[in-house]
Amino acid sequence: MSSQPKFVDLEQAAQFLTDLATGYRTNEVAVVRNPSYVHPAFDLYLLAPRRKTVREQVIGIVKDMDGTTTTTEPLCIHSLEYMVRRITGRMKKSDWVGLDATRDYPHIIGNSTTKHVEYLISQYEPWINPDAFKRAYLSSVIWTLSVGQDEGRKREVRNNLNALGLGKLVKEERFNRLINQDTFDEAQTSEAVEYFIQNYGAALHVEEFTDRVRAAIDIYYTRYHEILAAIDRGQGEYLSKELLADPKKRLVEPMPGV
């Protein structure tokens, strides 16, 4: 096997890509845009040749879902809608009917959480209420760091606090009392959030698109994990009826055919 060079110039790189495409008998390349805070701005992937007909003798197609036997799609959609409500202040149905299945769903199902949130921030940006956004974000931070069970999420939240200009908040005595008590009191948190807004709100960056996406993802995941915790406590059926319009739907359901 001939050895390939580790480094090539642009002309050679283009030739390598062409040779690969020829070998795979394809002439299409996917351009995958990355989040605004990820370098490079996009990646290129060769696509398999398109098929216009089904292969002979194919009787079924199975998609691998990492071994899961359930779908959390209803929970994800609810949590995304809840995030939009929190950052816009439109918490009631009378304020906003909610996500539109025809317009919004194609952009918030089947892609990454980041892509889903980026779409929603772009779509509903004119409605964003900066004060509501900051309150929702700080509340989600306190919930995650006090009662959240996902250590990876906690690390992300702490990193985001620094990235969004709130590095000093982690040294605040009142903040640390809240996140170290292993309980979440909504009234106590709301009162503390107002204090943090007064004293640290000016430092919280939620004006730029990238920062809004970063903070909104934390709000989304807080709602998502909050409901999972409630389901774990046996409140799943009640929450499904309370939050979903269809009484037959569940926030977490078996995959079709399982």
Beta strands, then each sheet from edge to edge (+ up, - down):
strand 1: 29-33
strand 2: 42-46
strand 3: 70-71
strand 4: 253-254
sheet 1: 1+ 2-
sheet 2: 3+ 4-
end
